[in-house]
Amino acid sequence: MSVPALLTPAGKVLVPLSSVLELTGAPFEVDAAAGRASVARPRGQGTARLDVGARTVQAASRSDLGADDAVVSEGEVYASAEAIALLLEAQAEVDPAALRVVLTREPP
C-alpha cells in the first residue's frame, strides 16, 4: 500500500495514521481536529492513545514523543514509524533507502 508522507525539517518521515491503522483491522478512532487517536490494544487489554498536543502515547505505559514524531496537517494526524510502533505496541523496521516501513505486532 502506498500512502502520502510528510518529511520533517529534521528528515523524519511521517505517514497518515488512519491509513496505517486501517491495515491493522483493530478498532480505532482518529480525531484530527483534536489531534488525538485511539486504537484497541492487543488481546483486549483496553485502548492505546496518541495525543499530538501533549506529545504522548499511552499504551502499556506512557511514552513521550519527540517534537517531530506527530503532527496534524490538512485534516489528518501524521506520525512517525516510532510513534506508531509505540501506539500499536509493535516493532518497527524502517528502511529509508527502500522507502519501506514494516510494523510487526502480536496477534490480538
For each residue, the residues with C-beta under 8 A, 3 or more apart:
1: 19 23
2:
3: 15 16 19 20
4: 15 16
5: 13 14 15 78
6: 13 14 15 71 73 78
7: 11 12 13 14
8: 11 12 13 14 68 71
9: 68
10: 68
11: 7 8
12: 7 8 68 69 80
13: 5 6 7 8 80 81 96
14: 5 6 7 8 68 69 70 71 78 79 80
15: 3 4 5 6 19 20 78 79 81 84 101
16: 3 4 19 20 76 77 78
17: 20 21 30 37 50 70 76 77 78 79 84
18: 21 22 28 30 37 76 77
19: 1 3 15 16 22 23
20: 3 15 16 17 23 24 79 84 103
21: 17 18 24 26 28 30 37 39
22: 18 19 28
23: 1 19 20
24: 20 21 28 39 88 105
25:
26: 21 39 40 108
27: 39 40
28: 18 21 22 24 37 38 39 40
29: 37 38 39
30: 17 18 21 36 37 76 77
31: 34 35 36 37
32: 35 72 75 76 77
33: 75
34: 31
35: 31 32 51 52 53 70 72 77
36: 30 31 49 50 51 52 77
37: 17 18 21 28 29 30 31 49 50 77 87
38: 28 29 47 48 49 50
39: 21 24 26 27 28 29 47 48 87 88
40: 26 27 28 44 46 47 48 108
41: 44 45 46 47 48 59 60 89
42: 45 89 105 106 107 108
43: 106 108
44: 40 41 108
45: 41 42 60
46: 40 41
47: 38 39 40 41
48: 38 39 40 41 57 58 59 87 88 89
49: 36 37 38 57 58 59 87
50: 17 36 37 38 56 57 65 70 77 79 83 86 87
51: 35 36 54 55 56 57 58
52: 35 36 55 70 71 72 77
53: 35
54: 51
55: 51 52 64 65 66 67 69 70
56: 50 51 62 63 64 65
57: 48 49 50 51 62 63 65 83 86 87
58: 48 49 51 61 62 63
59: 41 48 49 63 86 87 88 89
60: 41 45 89
61: 58
62: 56 57 58
63: 56 57 58 59 86
64: 55 56
65: 50 55 56 57 69 70 83 86
66: 55 69 80
67: 55
68: 8 9 10 12 14 71 80
69: 12 14 55 65 66 79 80 82 83
70: 14 17 35 50 52 55 65 77 78 79 80 83
71: 6 8 14 52 68 77 78
72: 32 35 52 75 76 77 78
73: 6 76 78
74:
75: 32 33 72
76: 16 17 18 30 32 72 73
77: 16 17 18 30 32 35 36 37 50 52 70 71 72
78: 5 6 14 15 16 17 70 71 72 73
79: 14 15 17 20 50 69 70 83 84 87
80: 12 13 14 66 68 69 70 83 84
81: 13 15 84 85 92 94 101 103
82: 69 85 86 92
83: 50 57 65 69 70 79 80 86 87
84: 15 17 20 79 80 81 87 88 90 92 103
85: 81 82 88 89 90 91 92 103
86: 50 57 59 63 65 82 83 89
87: 37 39 48 49 50 57 59 79 83 84
88: 24 39 48 59 84 85 103 105
89: 41 42 48 59 60 85 86 105 106
90: 84 85 103 104 105
91: 85 103 104 105
92: 81 82 84 85 101 102 103
93: 101 102 103 104
94: 81 100 101
95: 98 99 100 101 102
96: 13 99
97:
98: 95
99: 95 96
100: 94 95
101: 15 81 92 93 94 95
102: 92 93 95
103: 20 81 84 85 88 90 91 92 93
104: 90 91 93
105: 24 42 88 89 90 91
106: 42 43 89
107: 42
108: 26 40 42 43 44
